[in-house]
Amino acid sequence: MRQIAKDKKRHERLRLLLKGLNKKRKKQAKQIDILCNDLISAHRDFIEKLGLISFTAGFYEIIMGANELSVLLCNAGKLIGQKVEDTNIAFFLRQHGNFELHLFESDKPIALERQELEACFTPELISGICAMNKVCTLDDMFAMGLQGNPTKLNGISAATIPLGQTGTSFGFILVCRSSEHELTTEELGIISAVSPGLSRAIWACRQVPNSVE
């Protein structure tokens, strides 16, 4: 009987020991999973940042050679359109109390025609967007007085990215595409990353005599 009791105690201690080891093993496995996920996330973030740096460097390299405004904006529109796919890119630049529009359509143009786009953006709205001097969503633009065909406007996803020098906005980039594929924060971040250099290039082109306005 004593031997049986001893065996039971020994088995109980062994069971508790194994239970404790399994508990520690599960805890360690969970910690390893968390560490691996953190490493994967950090690696993904690093790759994304590296890709953004590469795009920005390539973008600046190409636009640096342009000394005419029309050529500069054409190059910039193509590069942005290649990076942020299926988008229409428009550059609104303030000019003597009015504005000039440079529009570059993708292979999948939005429903709005150029004339409709110009009608949507009144001088007052353009001034308001420039005064905001930040990324503006379609809701922001509606709040500032965006006008146009509600059906067509509801069918697009759009945002503006400011262009300017020394904290003063002289225009903005309008990015549009079908609302079936909403513009993402990451995509707007890509365009925002190149807007300072593009702003300097636009300002420089405007200082050149006989540049295309």
N, C-alpha and C positions, 0 to 999 in steps of 0.2 A: 504493500500500500504506500509505504514511504517513497519507494522508487517511482511509483505511478504519479504521486504528488510532485516529486522532483521533476519528472518528465513534463508534466503539465506546466509547471512554472517555467521550465526551460523553453518549452514551445511558445508560451505566452511572451516571454522576453524576446525570443526570436521573431515572433510575429510583430511585436511592437517595434523592434529594431528595423525589420523590413518595411514596415509602414512608414517609419520615420525617414528611411532612405528613399523610399518612393516619393514621399512628400518633398524632400530636398531635391530629388531629381526633376520632379515636375516644376518646382520653383526655378531651378537652374535653366531648364529648357525654355520656360517662359521668358526669363531674363535674356537668354541667347536670342530668342525670337525678336524681342524688343530691340536688342542691339543690332541684329541683322536688318530689321526694318528701318532703323535709324540710319544705318550705313547706306542702305539702298536709296533712301530718301535724300540723303546728303549727296550721294553720287549723282542722282537724277537732277538735283538742283544745280550741281556743278556743271553737268553736261548742258543744261539749259542756259546757264550763264555764259558758258564758253561759246555756245551757239549764238547768243545775242551779241557777244563781243565780236565774233567773227563776222556776223551780218553788219554790224555797225561799222567795223573797219572797212569792209568791202563797199558799203554804201558811201562812206566818205571818200574813199579812193576814186570812185566813179564820178561823183558829183563835183569833185575838186577841179576837174578839167573843163567844166562848163563855165563860159563867161557871158552867155546870153541867157536871159531869164526863161525863154521858151524851151531851150535845150535843157537847162537845169531842171525845170519842173517836169519835163517829159521823162528824163532819166529817173528822177525821184519817184514819179508816179509808177513807172514800170517796176522799179525795184521793190517798192512797197506792195504793189499788186502781186508780185511773185512770192513775197514772203507771207502776206496775209491774203490768201487766195479768194477768188470769186468776188472781189470787191471793186466798186467804183471809187476812184480817188478824185477829189476835187480840191483845188487850192483857191481859197478866197483871200484876196489881198486888198487891203484898203488903199484907195488912191484918190487923193484930192476930194475928200468928202463923199466919195462913192466907193465902188469896189470893182475889181476885175476877177473873172472866174476862169480857171483853167481846169478842164474836166478830162479825165482819162477813164474810159470804160473798160470793164473786163469782158471776157468771153461770155459772161452771164450778166448782162446789164440789168439794172433794176428797172422797175416799171416807170419811174419818173424820167421824162425827157428833159433836155437841157433847159428849154424855156420854162417848164414847170419848176425845175430846181431853182432857177433864178427868181421866179415869182415867189417861191416859198421864203427866200432869204431877202427880206427887206433891209435897207440900210440901217434901220433901227435895230433889227435883230442881229445883224452882223456886228454893230457897235456893242450890243449887249454881250455877245459871245466873246468879243475881244476884251471887254472890260472884265469878264469873269477870269480870263487868262488861266484856264485850267481845262482839263478834259471835261466835255459836256456830253451828256447822254441825250437821247431823243426826248426824254421826259423834261430834261432841263431846257431844251430848245422850245418845247411846247409851252412851258411856263413863261418863257421870254417872248412869246408871240409868234412862234412858227405857224405859218399858214399854208394851206394847200388842200388837195383832195384827201379827206380822211381815210378813204378806202385804200388809196395808194400808199399813204404815209404809214398806215398800220401794217402794211405788207413789207416794210423794210426795217432793218436794224442799222442804226446810224450813230455816229459819235463825232465830235470835233476835238482836234488836238491843236493847242495854240502854237503860233509862230511869232517870234518877237525877239527883241534885243533889250538887254539891261532891265528886265522886268516889265517892259512895255510891249503889248501885243500889237502887231501890225496886220494880223490875219490869222488864218487857221487852216488846218487840213480837215476836210470832211471825208469820212470813210463810210460807205454804205454797202449793204448787200441784203439779200432776201432775209426776212425775219425767220425763215425756216432754219437758218444757221446764224444764230445770234453771235455778234462780235463778243469775243471773250476779253477778260481783263488782261490776260497774257498777251493777246494780239495788240491791244491798245498800248500796252507797255512797250512792245517792240517799236511801234511808231513813235511813241513819246521819247524813246531812247535816242532816235536820230533827229528829232525835231530841233534841238539846239544847234547842231552843226548845219542843218538845212536852213535854219533861220539866218545864220551868219552868211551862208552862201547866197541866199536871196538878197540880203541887204547889200552884199558886195556887188552883185549883178546890177542892182538898181543904181549903184554909184557910177557904173561904167557908161560913158556917153554913147548914145544910140543903141542902148540895150533895148530889147523888145519889152514893151510894157503892156 
